[in-house]
Amino acid sequence: MKNPQEIAVLHLEDDPNDALLISRFLEREGIPCSITVTDTKETFETALRERNFDVILSDFTIPGYNGETALRAARNLRPEIPFLFVSGTIGEDKAVEALHSGATDYVLKERLDRLGTALKRALRESSERTLRRRAEADRKELEERLRQSQKMEAVGQLAGGIAHDFNNLLVVLQGNSELLLLTEDGISLEGKECLKQMLATCQRASNLTRQLLTFSRKQPMAPKALDLNSILPGMLQMLRRVLDSRIRVTCDFENGLPSVYGDQGMLEQVLMNLVLNARDAMPGGGELAITTSAECVQKEELKHPDARVGQFVCLAVRDTGSGIAPENLVRIFEPFFTTKQLGSGTGLGLATVYGIVKQHDGWVAVESKPGKGSAFRVYLPVRGSAVPVTGPAAQRSHSVPMGTEKILVAEDDDAVRQITARILVGLGYTVLEAASGKAAMEIWRTSKGDFDLLLSDVLMTDGLTGDALAVSLRGAKPQLKVLLTSGYGPIPKPLENDEVQKRNFLPKPYSSSELAQAVRRCLDEH
């Protein structure tokens, strides 16, 4: 085994005396070397394939072989290694031709005083080329990470927009179905059953949009201080029921793990999706390892584009499954991207993981090779205070409260506005409709602010947001109650504080019961 300070030299030389002479000359020059001498085509090319060298020295004339052929072999097998001819027979023309063919330099045996300088220069230039290649590779990798990050951000924006529009459609479908079910006359039992199936389908579609909003980081959170070690065992107990008996599960949870602030349901979903993803990668069984650890990420460890320096809790899920092909590895977090057979998955499992972890201000690092399994490492920041709350879903209730107050409904989607108004009128309220923020301002002016509640979409096409509209109207009437709604999920900014925001936000799609509860709760606030 060579000294790390030594230069590994492969020397092609058929004359043992010349080989010894060159070795001693390098020693006198103060160049520490570990020299492997070969004298045939077979030994030379075998050494090239099986061992690593820093430089190649070669005679030009070898019985049964020659320097030109050796140069071609070296350039084919190890093109990055400097190649120097040390010969007494190479002429000027051949030397120039060799340089054009890829040789680094040449030294005549009668001028070995040049060898030390030539060797050092060749090694220095080789080192510089290696550094340039690494820098170029790093640059390309960073550019690819940036492109991937930008693509994921764009896909997230698209997913959020699709979810918003889809949620508006679901409000209409769900609201009309519920109104029809309340109508006793003219609807057969079969028709009512069809309406119930439509409502159930709306609920499944709502779950799908919730996953899209999670990916786009617009799903509301209800964070609190969490100890992952305390919630993971219960989840694993449930997940073991869906795992193949041939999958061996091992757990290693670090003692004294710091708390993280997060939404317990969302983080449980992260573990569930990662475990199910690992299960699908091991149809014939295998090993699944789940670990937690506290990690201090240093500057030199920032390899992931979202990584940063600080204290983190790491949840790792490793499997011994089929692994992920390199061309698929960069796409695994894209919504609806899946390598599974048609009907075997929606392609939203890992996209949901990505969205949840990003929403928790963390990142997911992935290592995988085909046939070697995969490792997903989820990093969550250790925090000193809770992350901002973005509004939980309205609480469900079986009772449907009514009222007689006057409500201004501002919604730029005609169908959503109309079904919302119909539901509220059916509950006893007096309702005026506005198709935009500016239209709401005009109705407010002509009605002289005679409203008890503003129910407004957050984003409207005329650019006047629901919260800006609310601030303006409450400036004229401070006691006005405000209920904001959106298919995106969160409110852009709270009206006063997190608690007000939680109470006064209704995410789409909402049922008639959820609408009734939210409106009544808002109106009854002191």
N, C-alpha and C positions, 0 to 999 in steps of 0.2 A: 504494500500500500504506500503510495507516494506521499511525501510531505505536502501539505496544502500550499506551501510557498514554492514548491518546485514546479517547473514547467514540464508538462507531459509532451515528450517528443517522440514521434514515429519516424524512424530513420530507415530508409530503403537503401541498403549498401551491401554489395556482395564481397567487398574486401574487408576482412576483419581488422586489418591494420589501419585502414583509413577510418573505419568506424571508431576505433579506439582513439586515434589521433584527434578526430573531431570532438569526441567526448571530453578528452583532456583539455583541448583548447577552450571549450565552453566553460570548463571548470576553472581554468586559469583566468578567464574573463570575468569570473564572479557571477556566472549565470547558473543558478541551481537547476538542474535538470534531472528528470527521470526518463531515461531513453530506452525505447523498445526498438531493437534492431531486427529488421526482416531482410531477407535476401531473395525471395521468390514472389511470384505473382500471388500464389495462394496465401502465404503467410501475411503479405502486405494487405491484401483486400479483406482477409478474415479479421485482422487487427482493426482495420477501419470500421468494419461492421459492429464489432463486439466491444470496443473500448472508446473512451473519449480522449482526445488529444488536443493540445493547444497549438501545435505547429507540426508540419511535415517537412522533413529534409529528405532529398532524394538524389541519388546519382543519376546521371543521364543514360549511361550504358550499363545494362544489367543482362547477363547471359539468359536467354530465353524470355526476356522481358525488356522493356525500355522505358525511359523517363516519360516520353510522350503518352504512352498507354497508361502509365501510373498516374499521370496528371489527369487524364480523362476519367479514370476510375475515382480519383479523389474528388473531382468536381461533381461527379454523379452521386457519390455516396455521402460526402461531407463537404459541401461547397463553402461552408463558413470557415473552414480551417485554412490558415495561411500555408502556402506551398512554396518552398524554396529549393531550387536546384543547387547542389554542391557537387561540382563535377570538374574533372580535369580534361574532359573531351568535348564539352559543349562549345560550339563556335558562336561567333557573334550573331550570325543569321539565325541559327537555331534558338539562341537565347531570346532574341527579339520575338521570334515566332511563338516561343513558349509563353512569353509575357502576354502576347495577344490571346493566347489560348486559356489564360487564367492563372498562370504562375504569378506568385507575388514578387519574387526576385530571384536572382541567380548569383552564385559566388564561385569563383574558380578555386580549385583546391590549392593552387600555388599562391593564392591571395586570401588565406583564411583569416587574415587580420581584419577583413571586412565582415566576417561572419557575425561577430557579436553585435556590431552596429545594425546590420541588415536584419538579424533576428529580433532585436529589440524594437526596431521600427515596424516590422511586420506584426509583432504582437500588439504594439500600441495602436496601429491602424485597425487591426482586427477588433480590439477592445472598443475603439471609437465607433466602428461600424455596428458592433453589437449594441452599444448604448443608443445609437441612432435608430436601429431596428426596434429596440424596446420602447423608445420614446414614441416612435411612429405607431407601434402596436397599441401603446397606452392611449395615444391620441385618438386612434380609430375606435378603441373600446369606449372611451369617454363620449365620443361623438355618437356611437351607437346607443349608449345608455341615455344620452340626452334625447336622441330621436325617439327611443322607446318611451321615455318619460313623457315627452310631448304627445306621442301617439296615445298613450294611456289617458292623459289629461283630456285630449280631444274626444276619445271614445267615451270617457266619463261624462263630458258635457253633452254628447249625443245621447247617451243612455238616460241622463237626467231629463233632457228635453222630451225624449220618447215617453218616459214615465209620466211626465207632467201632462202631455196630451192624452195619454192612455187613461190616466186617472180622471180627467174631465169626461171622457167617454163613459167610464165606469159610474161616475156620479149620475149621469143621465139614465143609463141602463138600470142601475140599482134603484134609483128614486122612482122611476116609472113602474118598475116591477112591484115595488112595495105599495105604491098607490093603487095599482090594479088589484093586489091581494086584499086591500082594505075594502074594495068594492064587492059587495056580496052578490049583486044582481048581474046576471048575464054571463057569468064565468062558470064553466063546468068544473067538476072535480079534476078532470084531466088537465084543463087549462091552468088551474091553480097549481097542480103538480109541476107543470111546465115552468110556471113562474118561479116556483121554489127552486127548481134546477137552475134557472137563470141566475137567481140570487147566489146560489152555491158556487156557480161558475164565476160570478163577479168577485166572490171572496178569494177564489184561487187566483184569478187574474190580479187582484189586489196584492196578494203575496208575491206574485211575479214582479210587479212594479216596485214593491218594497225592496226586493233584491237588487233591482236596477238602481234604485235610489241609494242603496247601501254602497254599491260599487262606485257611484258618482259622488259619494260622501255627502249625501243630502238627506239621509234617513235620520230622523230625530233620535237623540240619545238621552238616557236617564242615568248619568254616571254617578258612581259612589266609590269610596275606597274599597278595594278588593284585594284579597289574598288568594292568588291563583291556586296555591296548594290546598286551600280549603274548599274550592269549588270544583276542581278537576276530578277528585275521586268519585264524587257523585255522578258526574257526567260519564266517566269511564264505566261505571257500573251499568249504566243504561246502554252505552255503546257496545259493550261486550255481547249484548243480545243480538246485535246485527252483524257481528264479526264471524267469519268462518272459524270453526273449531280448530282448523289447522293453522290459524294465525296465533303465534305466541306473543303476548303483550307483556312488555316490561316497563316499569316506571321508576324514575329516579328524580324525586323532588328535593331540591336543595333546602336544607333547614334555614330558618331565619330569613326567608325570602321577603324583600321589601314589598310594600303594597303599591298597587297601581290604581289610578282612577279610571274607571271605565264602566260601560254598560254590561252587566253580568250576562244578560241574555245574548247580547251580540258576541261576547267573547266565548261563551259556550258554543255558539254557532260556528265560530272560527275553528274550535277544536273538533266539533262534529264533522265539518266539511273536510278538514285535513285528514281525519281518521277514515272517513268514508272514501276519500280519494286514494289513501294508502291501501284500503281493503280492495278497491277495484283494480289496483296495480298488482295484487297478489292473488289471482284467482285459484292458484294451486296451493296457497298457504305461504307462510313465511314468518318473518319477525317484524314486530312493530314496537318501536321504542319511543316513549314519551318522557321528556325531561323538562325540568325548570331550573333556571340558574340566574343568579344576579351577575351582571357583567358591566364592567367599566370600559366603554368604547373609547379608544385613543385615536388621535389624529391619524397615525400611520395605518390604522385599521379601516379607514373609511373607503371601502371598495364599492359599496352599494350607493346609487345616486341619492337615495333618501336618508342615508346614514348620517349621523352627526355625533359629536363628542358628548359624553355624558354617562349617567347611570341608567341602566336599563334592566328590565326583567325579560329573560329570553325563554320562550316556550318553543321547544323543538319537537318535531314529529318526524321520525325516520322510519323508512321501510326497506325491505329487501326485495322489492318488486321489480317490475319490468323496466323502470327508469323512464326518462324522457329524452327523446331525440333532440340534438342541439337546435335543429331548425324549428322545433316546437317550443323549446324552453322559453324563448322570448315572447311567446304568444299565450302562455298558459293562463294569464290573468285577464285576457280579453273576454268580454261577455259573449256567450254562445259559441266560443271556440272549444271544441272537444275532439278527441281522437277516438272516443268510444263509438260503438255501433249505433246506428239510428235507433232512437227510442230508448237508449240506455242512460241518457242524461241530458240535462238542458244546457250544459256548458256554463252554468252560473255559479257553481260551487266555489271554485278558486277566485272567480271575479268578486264574489261576495266577501271572501276572506280578504282580498286586496282592499276593497272599499272600507270594510270595518277597521282594519288595522290602520289605514291612512286616516280614517276619521278619529282614531285614538292617538294620532300623532306619532305613529310608529312605522315600521317597514317590515317586509318579508324577504329574507334572503333564501335562495334556493340553490341546492347543489344536486346534480343528477347526471347519471350516465346510463345509456341503454344497457340493460341487463345487470346493472349494479345498484339499483334502487335509487331512492330520492330522500333528501333531507330538507324539510321546511323549517326555518328558524324565524319565529315571530318576535320582534323586538318592541317592547312597550316601555315608554318612559316612566321612571320613578318620579312622581310629582309631589310637590308640597301642598298643592291645592287642587280642587276639582277643575276639570276642563269645563268650558262653558256649556251650559245646558241649552239644547236647541229645540226643546218642546216635545213632550211625549204625545202619543196618540190619545185622543179623547177617550175617557173611560166609558165603557158600555154599561147600559142599564136596560132592564126590561120595561120599566115604566116610561111613558111618553108624556112629559110635562107640557102644558099648554100656556097660553098667555094672551094678553090683549094689547101689548105695547106696539109702538110704531117702529118699523125697521126699514132702513135704507140698504138695499142689496146692490153692491157694485161688482159686476162680473162681466168680462168682455166676451165670454163664450155664451152665445145666446141660449143654447140648449141647457147648459148648466144653470144659468141664471133663471130660466123659466121654471125648471123642475124644482129648484131651491125655493123660488117664490111660491109655487103651488103647495109645497109641503108646509111652508110657514103659514100661508093663508089657511090651510086645512087645520092648523094648530090654533087658529084664532087670532093671529097677529095681523096688523095692517102693514102691507108691504108696498114700497115703491122701488122700481127697478132702474138701474143705471148701467148702460153698456160700456162705460169707461169712467176713469177717474174724473175727467173734466165734466162729463155728463152728471156725475154724482154731485160735483160742486154746484152745478147749475140747479139741480133739483133741490139741493140744500138751500140755495139762495131763494128760490121761488117759494119754498115751503117754510122759509124763515126759521130753519133749524129745528123744526118740530119733529124730532126723532129721538127715540130712546136708545137705539142701537144701530151701529154701522157694521154690516157684515160685508167684508171686502176681500176680493182676491188680492194676493200680494203683488203679483206682476200683471200689468195690463198693457195692452198694445199702444196706448197713447203716451206711455212713459211715466205717468203719474202712479207711483207704487202705492199699494194699500196702506203701508205704514206712513208714507208722506201725506196721503189723504187723511188718515186718522189724526195725525199731528195738526194739520190745518183745521179740521172741523172741531177738534177738542180745544183748539185755541179760542174758538168762538163759543164753545159750549163745553166747559171742563167736565161736567157730569155725564157727557155722552159715553156710553159703553161701546167698546170696540171688540169685534171678533174677526180675526184674520184667518184666511184659508188659502191653501196652495197645494198643487199637485207635486211640487218639488220637495216638500217636507218642511224645512226650517224657515223661520222668518229671517230676513236679512239682518235685522237688528231689533233688539227688544224695545218695547214702547217705554217702559220705565226700568224694569229689572227682570231678572230671570223668573221670579215667581209670577209676575204679571204675564210674562211671555208664555209660561207653561199653561196658565188658565185660559188665555185668550187666543189660542191657536187651534184650529181644527184642520188636520191634514185630509186631503182628498185621497181616495174616494171615501165619502162618509155616507152612512145609512140615514134614513129619516129619523131613527131613534137617536143616533149620535148627534145629528144636527139639532134635534129638539133639546137634548141634554145640554149641549154646549151653549146654545142660545139662552136657555133658562138659567144656567149657572152664571153666565156672564151678566145677565140682567139683574140677578139677585145679589151680585157682589156689592159690598159696602166700601 
